[in-house]
Amino acid sequence: MPFLCSNIHDRKNMNWASSSEIPYSVNWMSDSRENKLPVSDDLSVSYRNQIEEMMKAEAARRIEELHNPKELDRLSKLSLIKLFESDDSDLVPALMSRLGPVRAALDGHGGGLIVSSAEIEETHSGSKVLSLIIDLDGACVSCGAAPGTLKGIQDDLLIDDEIISVRFSVSMLEWFDEIQKEFVLKFGGVIFV
């Protein structure tokens, strides 16, 4: 099947018999089998997916460098309800172990979670779940990326079956100037209480 490209300056070479004859500058987009990266009809979607996968891999590498994978596995298997009920000091490390790529950002900036408040609620099915109010510490408290960090924390924690809600301490809003505050409240996708 011939491949056509209108971006090639030499128009007499626009029809090629096969993709192997396509100049390198065009060929990289035509077939992803060699580099194992997905290529979409929408190039921006392909780039976003490729970058997201690279960022996840880099975040996982950084987390593994800083933390013992066996300990993270142990913490991720602990019941948050039991840790909360027994006032166990492993509650925050267990919460941190449930974070995905956002964990690398927190670790990299000396940040962490603080449980400002938590309560156990009962679902309609009768199971116990936690409702959390979270605060941050470290350099994360004044970071311009805080809206994305907060959303990432919320989304990662809500994956856990034992967590029903994640909200953030309203005191965090004091870190931001008026523009940042307005942005995080309007577009942050998180709730402050």
C-alpha positions as CSV (number, residue, x, y, z in Angstrom):
1,M,0.0,0.0,0.0
2,P,1.5,3.3,-1.0
3,F,2.1,6.0,1.7
4,L,1.3,9.6,0.9
5,C,2.7,12.6,2.7
6,S,2.1,16.2,1.7
7,N,4.9,17.5,3.9
8,I,7.7,16.2,1.7
9,H,9.2,19.0,-0.3
10,D,10.2,16.8,-3.3
11,R,6.7,16.0,-4.6
12,K,8.0,13.5,-7.2
13,N,8.8,11.2,-4.3
14,M,5.4,11.3,-2.6
15,N,4.3,7.8,-3.6
16,W,6.3,5.0,-2.2
17,A,5.8,1.3,-2.9
18,S,6.2,0.3,0.8
19,S,6.7,1.9,4.2
20,S,10.4,0.7,4.1
21,E,11.0,3.3,1.4
22,I,9.6,6.2,3.5
23,P,12.2,8.7,4.6
24,Y,13.1,8.4,8.3
25,S,11.4,11.7,9.2
26,V,8.1,10.2,8.2
27,N,8.6,6.5,8.9
28,W,8.8,6.9,12.7
29,M,5.1,7.7,12.8
30,S,3.9,5.0,10.4
31,D,4.6,1.9,12.5
32,S,5.0,1.4,16.2
33,R,6.0,-2.3,16.1
34,E,9.7,-1.6,16.4
35,N,9.5,0.8,19.4
36,K,6.5,-0.8,21.0
37,L,4.9,2.6,21.5
38,P,1.2,3.0,20.5
39,V,0.6,5.4,17.7
40,S,-2.9,7.0,17.5
41,D,-4.6,8.7,14.6
42,D,-4.5,11.7,16.9
43,L,-0.8,12.4,17.5
44,S,-1.4,14.5,20.6
45,V,-3.2,11.5,22.2
46,S,-0.3,9.3,21.3
47,Y,2.2,11.7,22.8
48,R,0.2,12.1,26.0
49,N,-0.1,8.3,26.4
50,Q,3.6,7.8,25.7
51,I,4.6,10.5,28.2
52,E,2.2,9.3,30.8
53,E,3.7,5.8,30.6
54,M,7.2,7.2,30.8
55,M,6.3,9.3,33.8
56,K,4.7,6.3,35.6
57,A,7.8,4.2,35.0
58,E,10.1,7.0,36.3
59,A,7.9,7.6,39.3
60,A,7.9,3.8,40.1
61,R,11.7,3.7,39.8
62,R,12.1,6.7,42.1
63,I,9.7,5.2,44.7
64,E,11.5,1.9,44.6
65,E,14.9,3.7,45.1
66,L,13.6,5.4,48.2
67,H,11.5,2.7,49.8
68,N,11.8,-1.0,50.4
69,P,9.3,-2.7,48.0
70,K,8.6,-5.4,50.5
71,E,7.7,-2.8,53.1
72,L,5.5,-0.9,50.7
73,D,3.7,-4.2,49.8
74,R,3.2,-5.0,53.5
75,L,1.8,-1.5,54.2
76,S,-0.5,-1.6,51.2
77,K,-2.1,-4.9,52.5
78,L,-2.9,-3.5,56.0
79,S,-6.4,-2.6,56.8
80,L,-6.8,1.2,57.1
81,I,-9.9,0.8,59.3
82,K,-7.9,-1.4,61.8
83,L,-5.0,1.0,61.7
84,F,-7.3,3.9,62.4
85,E,-9.3,2.1,65.1
86,S,-6.1,1.1,67.0
87,D,-4.4,4.5,66.5
88,D,-1.5,2.7,64.8
89,S,1.5,4.8,63.7
90,D,1.4,2.8,60.4
91,L,-1.7,4.7,59.2
92,V,0.1,7.4,57.3
93,P,2.7,5.1,55.8
94,A,-0.1,2.8,54.8
95,L,-1.9,5.7,53.1
96,M,1.4,6.8,51.4
97,S,1.9,3.2,50.1
98,R,-1.4,3.5,48.3
99,L,-0.3,6.5,46.3
100,G,0.8,6.1,42.7
101,P,3.1,8.5,40.7
102,V,2.2,11.4,42.9
103,R,4.1,9.7,45.7
104,A,7.4,10.3,43.8
105,A,6.6,14.1,43.7
106,L,5.8,14.1,47.5
107,D,9.0,12.2,48.3
108,G,11.1,14.3,46.0
109,H,10.0,17.5,47.8
110,G,10.2,16.2,51.3
111,G,6.4,16.1,51.5
112,G,4.0,13.8,53.1
113,L,0.5,13.3,54.2
114,I,-0.9,14.4,57.6
115,V,-4.3,13.0,58.6
116,S,-6.0,16.1,60.1
117,S,-9.1,14.2,60.8
118,A,-10.7,10.9,60.0
119,E,-13.9,9.1,60.9
120,I,-15.4,5.8,60.3
121,E,-18.6,5.7,58.4
122,E,-20.9,2.7,57.6
123,T,-22.0,2.1,54.1
124,H,-25.5,0.9,53.1
125,S,-24.1,-2.6,52.9
126,G,-22.9,-2.4,56.5
127,S,-19.1,-2.2,55.8
128,K,-16.9,0.3,57.5
129,V,-15.1,3.0,55.5
130,L,-12.9,5.9,56.3
131,S,-13.7,9.6,55.6
132,L,-10.4,11.5,55.6
133,I,-9.4,15.1,55.9
134,I,-5.8,15.4,54.7
135,D,-3.1,18.1,55.0
136,L,0.4,18.1,53.5
137,D,3.8,18.9,54.9
138,G,7.2,19.6,53.4
139,A,7.8,21.8,50.4
140,C,4.4,20.6,49.0
141,V,2.6,23.2,51.0
142,S,3.5,26.1,48.7
143,C,4.1,24.3,45.4
144,G,2.5,25.7,42.3
145,A,1.7,22.1,41.3
146,A,-0.3,21.6,44.5
147,P,-3.7,21.4,42.6
148,G,-2.5,18.4,40.6
149,T,-0.8,16.9,43.6
150,L,-4.0,17.2,45.7
151,K,-6.1,15.6,42.9
152,G,-3.6,12.8,42.5
153,I,-3.6,12.1,46.2
154,Q,-7.4,12.1,46.3
155,D,-7.8,9.9,43.2
156,D,-5.2,7.4,44.4
157,L,-6.6,7.1,47.9
158,L,-10.2,6.7,46.6
159,I,-9.2,3.6,44.8
160,D,-8.9,1.8,48.1
161,D,-12.2,0.1,49.1
162,E,-11.8,1.3,52.7
163,I,-11.8,5.0,51.8
164,I,-15.1,6.7,51.0
165,S,-14.0,10.3,50.9
166,V,-10.8,12.4,50.8
167,R,-11.0,16.1,51.5
168,F,-8.3,18.6,52.3
169,S,-7.9,20.9,55.2
170,V,-9.1,24.5,54.4
171,S,-5.9,25.8,56.2
172,M,-4.0,24.7,53.0
173,L,-5.6,27.6,51.1
174,E,-3.6,30.0,53.2
175,W,-0.5,28.8,51.3
176,F,-1.7,30.3,48.0
177,D,-2.0,33.9,46.8
178,E,-5.5,34.9,45.5
179,I,-5.0,33.7,42.0
180,Q,-3.7,30.3,43.0
181,K,-6.5,30.0,45.6
182,E,-9.2,30.9,43.0
183,F,-7.6,28.4,40.5
184,V,-7.5,25.5,43.0
185,L,-11.0,26.1,44.2
186,K,-12.4,26.4,40.7
187,F,-10.4,23.8,38.8
188,G,-8.6,21.6,41.4
189,G,-11.3,18.9,41.5
190,V,-10.9,18.6,45.3
191,I,-12.9,19.7,48.4
192,F,-11.6,21.8,51.3
193,V,-13.2,21.7,54.7
